[in-house]
Amino acid sequence: MGAAAAGGGAATGETIVHVMALSTPSRPGWRWRIVNYAGELVEESRDVFGTIAIAVAEGTRRLEQMNTVDRSEPPRPYRSTSHLRGRWRV
């Protein structure tokens, strides 16, 4: 699978929403995906594009049309294991 992403706003303090382009062997060609800060899929293109650049440009255009605010929380990088501590004492 190929992938590329275009995001923005980190330097200006804006919320980051990513536009990604992907291609899979089962579905050749490039499609765009819009993913929020939590990594959740917001929208995916139905159209297929010939190049990665065109797919990212079209996805960015769609993101601008959506004019949404991302209020998602980023996923936690790890899960606490405190619930396991002391469980196996003899």
Secondary structure in CASP SS format (residue, H / E / C, confidence):
PFRMAT SS
TARGET T0000
AUTHOR 0000-0000-0000
METHOD secondary structure of the structure
MODEL  1
M C 1.00
G E 1.00
A E 1.00
A E 1.00
A E 1.00
A E 1.00
G C 1.00
G C 1.00
G C 1.00
A C 1.00
A C 1.00
T C 1.00
G C 1.00
E C 1.00
T C 1.00
I C 1.00
V C 1.00
H E 1.00
V E 1.00
M E 1.00
A E 1.00
L E 1.00
S E 1.00
T E 1.00
P C 1.00
S C 1.00
R E 1.00
P E 1.00
G E 1.00
W E 1.00
R E 1.00
W E 1.00
R E 1.00
I E 1.00
V E 1.00
N C 1.00
Y C 1.00
A C 1.00
G C 1.00
E C 1.00
L E 1.00
V E 1.00
E E 1.00
E E 1.00
S C 1.00
R C 1.00
D C 1.00
V C 1.00
F E 1.00
G C 1.00
T C 1.00
I H 1.00
A H 1.00
I H 1.00
A H 1.00
V H 1.00
A H 1.00
E H 1.00
G H 1.00
T H 1.00
R H 1.00
R H 1.00
L H 1.00
E H 1.00
Q H 1.00
M H 1.00
N C 1.00
T C 1.00
V C 1.00
D C 1.00
R C 1.00
S C 1.00
E C 1.00
P C 1.00
P C 1.00
R C 1.00
P C 1.00
Y C 1.00
R C 1.00
S C 1.00
T C 1.00
S H 1.00
H H 1.00
L H 1.00
R C 1.00
G C 1.00
R C 1.00
W C 1.00
R C 1.00
V C 1.00
END
